[in-house]
């Protein structure tokens, strides 16, 4: 008669974790802000550094490459490469946190894959 109520324990655990979630997300974000992701393109002509949440930290352009017609393409490519890596780190951190909290969110993997462009 009460077999359908077996999930109530899981709901209680989920609500307990929900109280901790904002603090854990903030801690994760602060950790990722300290991480650095680097990408280099144009044979070293352009170097980009962003943090783990995708904020640009530095860009370096070789003075000899400043007149190269491919410079804008190299900058774009380096930013995209570093950004993709930052997204992967962020989604891995979210997935790890959900796993550590024993939270099973149906479709979470798909949502995270969409965030990283399926990467």
Secondary structure, DSSP 8 states (H G I E B T S, - for coil): --GGGTTHHHHHHHHHHHHHHHHHHHHHHHHHHH-EEEEEEGGGTEEEEEETTS-EEEEEE-GGGTT-TTHHHHHHHHHHHHHHHHHHHHHHHHHHHHHHTT---TTHHHHHHHHTTT-
